[in-house]
Amino acid sequence: MRVVCILVVFLSFKFLSFSNAEFISSSLTDGENKSSTSLETKDQEWNELSILRQMINQETVIRLALVKNVHALVNDVTLMKKSLAASDARVTGQQQTIDALKIQVKSLQQENNELKNSSRISEARIMELETKLQTVNENYGTLYDELNVIQKDSDDKRREMFNKTHSVLDDIKIEVRYLSVTLLDFKEHTEIENESRDKKYEELERYFNSSYEDLRVELFQNKNDSTNRKMLIQNLEDSQTEMRRNFTEKLNRTVAKFETQLKTWEYEQLKLSSAVASLEVANMNLSKQNCDKSNHHAFTAGISSTDDGWTGDTLVFPTVIYSVGTGYNPITGIFTAPTAGTYVFYVSVESAHHQLIYVDIVMNGSSKVRAMAWYGGGSSISVYQTGTNLVILHLQTGDRVWVRRGGGAGYYSDSDHITTFSGFKLY
């Protein structure tokens, strides 16, 4: 949009240049018709030089405006690049945080899988121990059954032996009187046999009792081992449950923190987008304001006659050559700023014959620049000097600018408006 504004200003100056070109052509035509004297030739040369200076000054103003606007555009692009770079950096930081969280989640999942594998191994060991315990219980039952069978056989044998002994004793009692001699031998033999039998029964009972006690101790130890293993498994399960609970809580906190950070990042992204949109709207409004024709103010005014003895204060340019907008008063010769902004003013004055004159561009009574058409004297030919100057001023609404005599007297001009005063709003 600023480029469009610059083009508009450039076209306006082109229009002025075209008008000046017409003026040059007309001056050249008049010069061909009036080539009788050297004075007219000098006038033509000075006119051409004045016009050339005006065109050079106009080109300088246009270049200054182009350079300033190009610098402003470069600054805007730099700011936008910095803002985009900051946004990319924030997005990269958020992405790195997300990657770190993913790595942590993956590590926790691996730990959970390892715990599951360890739990499965522990369960397999428990199943193996339970199988072994069941085998021990079955062996204990088998041994207990065999012990019962052996004890039953021993009781049967003892009972049978006791019956036989009583039968023999009855026979002996019957035959006691007949076998009194052999009774003592038989009694001794019977006592020895009973003692041997009792010893064998005692040894057998002691063996079975010790075996039974050993089996009971082993079974009790196996039960204790099984209880300890069950407690260990319970502790493992409790530890696994606690770890799962801690992992779940930590994961929930991490997810909540990540969601909070994501929402914060989205909110900051929205704020950044809103700020960029606001800047774009402001830039569009500024460009629209700069390109709005109602905000354009420009004028060129001149003097169509010569006054050799003028010694007034304010130099009035009554003939308006070009005018856009408002501000210049051809009656007073004063430009009043209709809006605040940066303005460019240019003055060109030609001295009267063999005279000098100084004029100042004045803002609110304060002289800013001076144009001097100086003549030192001593020449026998007709001499007309031209003084020009240009100034850029920042005006507030209501500020006034005019051309004031700073010294000397008189000025030269004609219907082609040699002495002029111009101004326009730059932005």
C-alpha positions as CSV (number, residue, x, y, z in Angstrom):
1,M,0.0,0.0,0.0
2,R,2.9,2.3,0.7
3,V,4.3,1.6,-2.7
4,V,0.9,2.6,-4.2
5,C,1.0,5.9,-2.2
6,I,4.5,6.6,-3.5
7,L,3.4,5.9,-7.0
8,V,0.5,8.4,-6.6
9,V,3.0,11.0,-5.3
10,F,5.3,10.1,-8.2
11,L,2.6,10.5,-10.7
12,S,1.6,13.9,-9.2
13,F,5.2,15.0,-9.6
14,K,5.2,13.6,-13.1
15,F,2.2,15.7,-13.8
16,L,4.1,18.7,-12.5
17,S,7.1,17.7,-14.6
18,F,4.8,17.5,-17.6
19,S,3.4,20.9,-16.9
20,N,6.9,22.2,-16.6
21,A,7.8,20.4,-19.9
22,E,5.0,22.2,-21.5
23,F,6.3,25.4,-20.0
24,I,9.7,24.6,-21.3
25,S,8.4,24.0,-24.8
26,S,6.4,27.2,-24.7
27,S,9.4,29.0,-23.5
28,L,11.5,27.5,-26.2
29,T,8.9,28.5,-28.8
30,D,8.8,32.0,-27.4
31,G,12.5,32.0,-27.5
32,E,12.6,31.1,-31.2
33,N,10.2,33.9,-31.9
34,K,12.2,36.4,-29.8
35,S,15.8,35.5,-30.6
36,S,16.6,39.0,-31.5
37,T,18.6,40.0,-28.4
38,S,21.1,38.4,-26.1
39,L,18.9,39.3,-23.1
40,E,16.2,37.0,-24.3
41,T,18.7,34.3,-24.8
42,K,19.9,34.7,-21.3
43,D,16.4,34.6,-20.0
44,Q,15.8,31.4,-21.8
45,E,18.9,29.9,-20.4
46,W,18.0,30.9,-16.8
47,N,14.5,29.6,-17.3
48,E,15.8,26.3,-18.4
49,L,18.2,26.2,-15.5
50,S,15.5,27.0,-13.1
51,I,13.2,24.4,-14.5
52,L,16.1,21.8,-14.4
53,R,16.7,22.7,-10.7
54,Q,13.0,22.2,-10.0
55,M,13.0,18.8,-11.6
56,I,16.2,17.8,-9.8
57,N,14.7,18.9,-6.5
58,Q,11.4,17.0,-7.2
59,E,13.4,13.9,-8.1
60,T,15.3,14.3,-4.8
61,V,12.1,14.5,-2.8
62,I,10.7,11.4,-4.6
63,R,13.8,9.5,-3.9
64,L,13.8,10.4,-0.2
65,A,10.2,9.3,0.0
66,L,11.0,6.0,-1.7
67,V,14.0,5.3,0.5
68,K,12.0,6.1,3.6
69,N,9.1,3.8,2.7
70,V,11.5,1.0,1.6
71,H,13.2,1.2,5.0
72,A,9.9,1.1,6.7
73,L,8.9,-2.0,4.7
74,V,12.2,-3.7,5.5
75,N,11.7,-3.0,9.2
76,D,8.2,-4.4,9.1
77,V,9.4,-7.6,7.3
78,T,12.2,-7.9,9.9
79,L,9.8,-7.6,12.8
80,M,7.5,-10.2,11.2
81,K,10.5,-12.6,10.6
82,K,11.5,-12.2,14.3
83,S,7.9,-12.9,15.5
84,L,7.7,-16.0,13.2
85,A,11.2,-17.1,14.5
86,A,10.0,-16.7,18.1
87,S,6.8,-18.7,17.3
88,D,8.9,-21.5,15.6
89,A,11.2,-21.6,18.7
90,R,8.2,-22.0,21.0
91,V,6.7,-24.7,18.8
92,T,10.2,-26.5,18.7
93,G,10.4,-26.3,22.6
94,Q,6.9,-27.7,22.9
95,Q,7.7,-30.5,20.5
96,Q,10.9,-31.3,22.4
97,T,8.8,-31.5,25.6
98,I,6.4,-33.8,23.9
99,D,9.2,-36.1,22.7
100,A,10.7,-36.2,26.2
101,L,7.3,-37.2,27.6
102,K,6.9,-39.9,25.0
103,I,10.3,-41.3,25.9
104,Q,9.3,-41.3,29.6
105,V,6.1,-43.1,28.8
106,K,7.9,-45.6,26.7
107,S,10.4,-46.2,29.6
108,L,7.5,-46.7,32.0
109,Q,5.8,-49.1,29.7
110,Q,9.0,-51.1,29.4
111,E,9.3,-51.2,33.2
112,N,5.7,-52.3,33.4
113,N,6.3,-55.1,30.9
114,E,9.4,-56.2,33.0
115,L,7.3,-56.2,36.1
116,K,4.6,-58.3,34.3
117,N,7.3,-60.7,33.1
118,S,8.6,-61.0,36.7
119,S,5.1,-61.5,38.0
120,R,4.5,-64.3,35.5
121,I,7.8,-65.9,36.5
122,S,6.9,-65.7,40.2
123,E,3.5,-67.2,39.4
124,A,5.2,-70.1,37.5
125,R,7.5,-70.7,40.5
126,I,4.5,-70.6,42.9
127,M,2.7,-73.2,40.7
128,E,5.8,-75.3,40.7
129,L,6.1,-75.1,44.5
130,E,2.4,-75.9,44.9
131,T,2.9,-79.0,42.7
132,K,5.9,-80.0,44.8
133,L,3.9,-79.5,48.0
134,Q,1.0,-81.5,46.6
135,T,3.6,-84.3,45.7
136,V,4.9,-84.2,49.3
137,N,1.4,-84.4,50.7
138,E,0.7,-87.4,48.4
139,N,3.9,-89.0,49.6
140,Y,3.0,-88.3,53.2
141,G,-0.4,-89.9,52.7
142,T,1.3,-92.9,51.1
143,L,3.7,-93.3,53.9
144,Y,1.0,-92.9,56.5
145,D,-1.0,-95.6,54.7
146,E,2.0,-97.9,54.6
147,L,2.6,-97.2,58.3
148,N,-0.9,-98.1,59.1
149,V,-0.6,-101.3,57.1
150,I,2.7,-102.2,58.9
151,Q,1.2,-101.5,62.3
152,K,-1.9,-103.6,61.5
153,D,0.3,-106.5,60.3
154,S,2.4,-106.1,63.5
155,D,-0.8,-106.2,65.6
156,D,-2.1,-109.2,63.8
157,K,1.2,-111.0,64.2
158,R,1.4,-110.1,67.9
159,R,-2.2,-111.2,68.4
160,E,-1.5,-114.4,66.5
161,M,1.7,-114.9,68.5
162,F,-0.1,-114.2,71.7
163,N,-2.8,-116.8,70.8
164,K,-0.2,-119.3,69.9
165,T,1.6,-118.7,73.2
166,H,-1.5,-119.2,75.2
167,S,-2.2,-122.4,73.3
168,V,1.3,-123.6,74.0
169,L,0.9,-122.7,77.6
170,D,-2.3,-124.5,77.9
171,D,-0.7,-127.6,76.3
172,I,2.2,-127.1,78.7
173,K,-0.2,-126.8,81.6
174,I,-1.8,-130.0,80.6
175,E,1.4,-131.7,80.1
176,V,3.1,-129.9,83.0
177,R,3.2,-132.8,85.1
178,Y,4.6,-134.7,82.3
179,L,7.1,-132.2,81.1
180,S,8.3,-130.7,84.3
181,V,11.8,-131.3,83.3
182,T,11.5,-129.6,80.0
183,L,9.3,-126.7,81.3
184,L,12.2,-124.7,82.6
185,D,14.0,-125.0,79.3
186,F,10.9,-124.0,77.4
187,K,10.2,-121.1,79.8
188,E,13.8,-119.8,79.3
189,H,13.4,-120.2,75.5
190,T,10.1,-118.4,75.6
191,E,11.4,-115.5,77.6
192,I,14.4,-115.1,75.3
193,E,12.1,-115.2,72.3
194,N,9.7,-112.7,73.9
195,E,12.6,-110.4,74.8
196,S,13.9,-110.6,71.2
197,R,10.5,-110.1,69.8
198,D,9.8,-107.1,72.1
199,K,13.2,-105.6,71.1
200,K,12.3,-106.0,67.5
201,Y,8.9,-104.5,68.1
202,E,10.4,-101.6,70.0
203,E,13.0,-101.0,67.2
204,L,10.4,-101.2,64.6
205,E,8.1,-98.8,66.5
206,R,11.0,-96.4,67.2
207,Y,12.0,-96.5,63.5
208,F,8.5,-95.7,62.4
209,N,8.1,-93.0,65.1
210,S,11.3,-91.3,64.0
211,S,10.3,-91.6,60.4
212,Y,6.9,-90.2,61.2
213,E,8.5,-87.3,63.2
214,D,10.9,-86.6,60.4
215,L,8.1,-86.6,57.9
216,R,6.1,-84.3,60.1
217,V,9.0,-81.9,60.5
218,E,9.7,-81.9,56.8
219,L,6.0,-81.3,56.1
220,F,5.9,-78.5,58.6
221,Q,9.0,-77.0,57.1
222,N,7.5,-77.3,53.6
223,K,4.3,-75.6,54.9
224,N,6.5,-72.8,56.4
225,D,8.3,-72.4,53.1
226,S,5.1,-72.3,51.3
227,T,3.7,-69.7,53.7
228,N,6.9,-67.6,53.3
229,R,6.6,-67.9,49.5
230,K,3.0,-66.9,49.7
231,M,3.9,-63.9,51.8
232,L,6.7,-63.0,49.4
233,I,4.3,-63.3,46.5
234,Q,1.7,-61.2,48.4
235,N,4.4,-58.6,49.0
236,L,5.4,-58.7,45.4
237,E,1.7,-58.2,44.4
238,D,1.4,-55.4,46.9
239,S,4.6,-53.8,45.6
240,Q,3.4,-54.2,42.0
241,T,0.0,-52.7,42.9
242,E,1.8,-49.8,44.6
243,M,4.0,-49.3,41.6
244,R,1.1,-49.5,39.3
245,R,-0.8,-46.9,41.4
246,N,2.3,-44.7,41.6
247,F,2.9,-45.1,37.8
248,T,-0.8,-44.3,37.1
249,E,-0.7,-41.2,39.4
250,K,2.6,-40.0,37.9
251,L,1.3,-40.7,34.3
252,N,-2.0,-38.8,35.1
253,R,0.0,-35.9,36.6
254,T,2.3,-35.9,33.6
255,V,-0.7,-36.0,31.2
256,A,-2.4,-33.2,33.1
257,K,0.7,-31.1,33.1
258,F,1.2,-31.8,29.4
259,E,-2.5,-30.8,28.7
260,T,-2.1,-27.7,30.7
261,Q,1.1,-26.7,28.9
262,L,-0.6,-27.5,25.6
263,K,-3.6,-25.3,26.5
264,T,-1.2,-22.6,27.5
265,W,0.7,-22.9,24.3
266,E,-2.6,-22.8,22.3
267,Y,-3.6,-19.7,24.3
268,E,-0.3,-18.0,23.5
269,Q,-0.6,-19.0,19.9
270,L,-4.1,-17.5,19.8
271,K,-2.8,-14.3,21.4
272,L,0.1,-14.2,18.9
273,S,-2.4,-14.7,16.0
274,S,-4.6,-12.0,17.4
275,A,-1.7,-9.7,17.7
276,V,-0.6,-10.4,14.1
277,A,-4.2,-9.8,12.9
278,S,-4.3,-6.6,14.9
279,L,-1.0,-5.5,13.3
280,E,-2.3,-6.4,9.9
281,V,-5.5,-4.4,10.5
282,A,-3.5,-1.4,11.8
283,N,-1.2,-1.6,8.9
284,M,-4.1,-1.8,6.5
285,N,-5.8,1.2,8.2
286,L,-2.5,3.1,8.1
287,S,-2.1,2.3,4.4
288,K,-5.7,3.2,3.7
289,Q,-5.2,6.4,5.6
290,N,-2.1,7.2,3.7
291,C,-3.7,6.4,0.4
292,D,-7.0,8.1,1.2
293,K,-7.4,11.0,-1.3
294,S,-9.1,13.1,1.4
295,N,-5.7,13.0,3.3
296,H,-3.8,14.3,0.3
297,H,-2.8,17.9,0.4
298,A,-0.5,19.6,-2.3
299,F,-0.2,22.9,-4.0
300,T,1.9,25.0,-6.3
301,A,1.4,28.8,-6.5
302,G,3.3,31.5,-8.4
303,I,3.6,35.2,-9.2
304,S,2.7,36.4,-12.7
305,S,4.4,39.8,-12.6
306,T,7.6,41.6,-11.5
307,D,8.0,44.0,-8.6
308,D,11.5,45.6,-8.7
309,G,11.0,47.6,-5.5
310,W,9.1,45.1,-3.3
311,T,10.3,45.3,0.4
312,G,7.3,43.7,2.1
313,D,7.3,41.0,4.8
314,T,5.2,38.1,3.5
315,L,5.7,37.1,-0.1
316,V,2.2,36.3,-1.5
317,F,1.9,33.9,-4.4
318,P,-1.6,34.7,-5.7
319,T,-1.8,32.4,-8.7
320,V,-2.6,28.8,-7.8
321,I,-1.1,26.5,-10.5
322,Y,-2.1,23.2,-8.8
323,S,-4.0,22.3,-5.7
324,V,-5.3,19.1,-4.1
325,G,-7.1,19.2,-0.8
326,T,-7.1,22.4,1.4
327,G,-4.6,24.5,3.2
328,Y,-3.1,27.1,1.0
329,N,-4.6,30.6,1.0
330,P,-3.7,32.6,-2.2
331,I,-4.8,35.8,-0.6
332,T,-2.5,35.7,2.4
333,G,0.2,33.4,0.9
334,I,0.0,31.2,4.1
335,F,-0.4,27.4,4.1
336,T,-2.3,26.1,7.2
337,A,-1.9,22.4,7.9
338,P,-5.4,20.7,7.7
339,T,-4.1,17.5,9.2
340,A,-1.0,16.5,11.2
341,G,1.8,14.8,9.2
342,T,5.1,15.3,7.4
343,Y,5.1,18.0,4.7
344,V,7.6,19.1,2.0
345,F,7.9,22.8,1.0
346,Y,9.9,24.3,-1.9
347,V,10.5,27.9,-2.9
348,S,12.1,29.4,-6.0
349,V,12.7,33.2,-6.3
350,E,14.4,35.2,-9.0
351,S,16.0,38.6,-8.2
352,A,15.1,41.7,-10.1
353,H,17.6,43.3,-12.5
354,H,21.0,43.8,-10.8
355,Q,19.4,43.3,-7.4
356,L,19.6,40.7,-4.6
357,I,16.9,39.1,-2.5
358,Y,16.7,36.6,0.4
359,V,13.5,34.7,1.3
360,D,12.9,32.3,4.2
361,I,10.4,29.4,4.5
362,V,8.8,30.2,7.9
363,M,6.9,27.8,10.2
364,N,4.8,29.6,12.9
365,G,7.1,32.6,12.6
366,S,10.3,30.6,12.9
367,S,12.6,30.7,9.9
368,K,13.6,27.1,8.7
369,V,15.5,27.5,5.4
370,R,16.6,30.4,3.2
371,A,16.7,30.8,-0.6
372,M,19.2,33.5,-1.8
373,A,19.2,35.2,-5.2
374,W,22.5,37.1,-4.9
375,Y,24.0,39.7,-7.2
376,G,27.5,41.2,-6.4
377,G,27.3,44.0,-9.0
378,G,29.8,45.2,-11.5
379,S,28.3,43.6,-14.6
380,S,27.2,45.7,-17.5
381,I,24.8,43.1,-18.8
382,S,21.4,42.2,-17.5
383,V,21.8,39.7,-14.6
384,Y,18.9,37.8,-13.0
385,Q,19.8,35.4,-10.2
386,T,17.6,32.5,-8.9
387,G,17.5,31.2,-5.4
388,T,15.9,27.9,-4.4
389,N,15.6,25.7,-1.3
390,L,13.5,22.8,0.1
391,V,12.6,21.8,3.6
392,I,10.8,18.8,5.2
393,L,8.7,19.7,8.3
394,H,6.4,17.8,10.6
395,L,3.3,19.9,11.2
396,Q,0.4,19.6,13.6
397,T,-3.1,20.5,12.6
398,G,-3.3,24.3,12.4
399,D,0.5,25.0,12.0
400,R,1.2,27.7,9.4
401,V,4.0,27.9,6.8
402,W,4.7,30.9,4.5
403,V,7.5,32.7,2.6
404,R,9.0,35.7,4.3
405,R,11.6,38.3,3.0
406,G,14.8,37.9,4.8
407,G,16.7,40.7,3.0
408,G,17.2,42.6,-0.3
409,A,14.4,44.0,-2.4
410,G,12.4,43.2,-5.5
411,Y,11.8,40.0,-7.4
412,Y,11.4,39.0,-11.0
413,S,8.5,36.9,-12.5
414,D,6.1,36.9,-15.4
415,S,3.1,35.0,-16.7
416,D,5.2,31.8,-16.8
417,H,5.5,32.0,-13.0
418,I,9.3,32.1,-12.5
419,T,9.0,32.8,-8.8
420,T,6.9,29.9,-7.1
421,F,6.1,28.3,-3.8
422,S,5.1,24.6,-3.5
423,G,4.2,22.2,-0.8
424,F,2.6,18.7,-0.3
425,K,2.0,16.2,2.5
426,L,4.4,13.3,2.4
427,Y,2.7,11.0,4.9
